[in-house]
Amino acid sequence: MTTKVGILVMSYGTPESLEDVEAYYTHIRRGNPPSPEQLKELVDRYEAIVGGVFPLRQNTDHQVEELQAALDEASRNQDVEFICYQGLKHAYPFIEDGVEQMARDGIKQGIGIVLAPHYSVMSVGSYIKRAQAKAEEAGVSMEFIESYHLHPKLIEALSDRVNAKLDLFIEAGAKRDDVRVLFSAHSLPERILAMGDPYVDQLMETSRAVAEKSGVTNWQFTWQSAGRTSEPWLGPDVLDTMHKLSEEEQVKYVLVAPVGFVSDHLEVLYDLDIEAQAVAGELDMRLQRIDSLNSDPLYMETLSDTIITLWKQQH
Ligand code: FEC
């Protein structure tokens, strides 16, 4: 008999329209509505990137479809069927909706995975906590994947992207070693450091592995997209790093590799492609960004391998 296993594929979520930005932002702020100024600032950022479309929604939908196809392929002729359900952190369908749908479909066992490779108690940990609570209530037995930041196919996909953009610099006349590669990820409040959180170490491990695989020695790590709250966030921020590189080391070529993200969305398309690109212009610096993974087959295989490995360990 074939066992049906629900795969809860979790992602950050994005509004469906500009009218939904307020509800989305209020959800991120745990029910506290933003001030009119804060709301306008966020709407302006979405308007700058999207022109009416929210790319993260489409990208997540596509990633879930492609992951389903990869799992179907990998489990062909086996006695297990993996069925993907989407669960978003801050938008419909919410994490809880995905778990509820599994239960309604008669699924008794599930595996949860987040479309973010690195674990922090404040990021992946909070997705898992919500999914676990709902699963207990709905009577679904769930296991979770916490991270997959060193999966060889993930490292290969990221290294290929680094090399592709380094080639563009070379075509434009730069020497490969003159390009400073900046690996980056979403900043988090500094208080995670006191909690022994693995987030920083995992990001450094991914960065080191990608640098090694692509033969890059001229690199460093920096943070981006810190939240607009009063507490201190992990730094240095990418914009400060760029200023420092220009002023203290006269660096002219920068390739930013946001290894903490897997999709085109606001934090990449605005924070890097618009905001950091504007700073690069002021500093007379040439800035490129690696392409996002989106539904790259190697990323899809990273996810499906990780899920199947966990399933096999349990059965
Ligand atoms: O394209 C889109 O519509 C969504 C882009 C988006 C992604 C994303 C990923 C992460 N976040 C993480 C942590 C935080 C913390 C806070 C926070 C706030 C925001 C706001 C927006 C936003 N985040 Fe986000 N994040 C995205 C978007 N994020 C918009 C609210 C305005 C602002 O501060 O800029 C602070 C919450 C609070 O007030 O307490 C913390 C982390 C990730 C990467 C892992 C993941 O994808 O889950 C960590 C994509």
Boltz pocket constraint, residues with backbone or C-beta under 6 A from the ligand:
constraints:
  - pocket:
      binder: B
      contacts: [[A, 11], [A, 12], [A, 13], [A, 14], [A, 15], [A, 25], [A, 28], [A, 29], [A, 42], [A, 54], [A, 56], [A, 115], [A, 116], [A, 122], [A, 123], [A, 124], [A, 186], [A, 187], [A, 188], [A, 189], [A, 225], [A, 226], [A, 227], [A, 228], [A, 229], [A, 260], [A, 264], [A, 265], [A, 266], [A, 267]]
      max_distance: 6.0
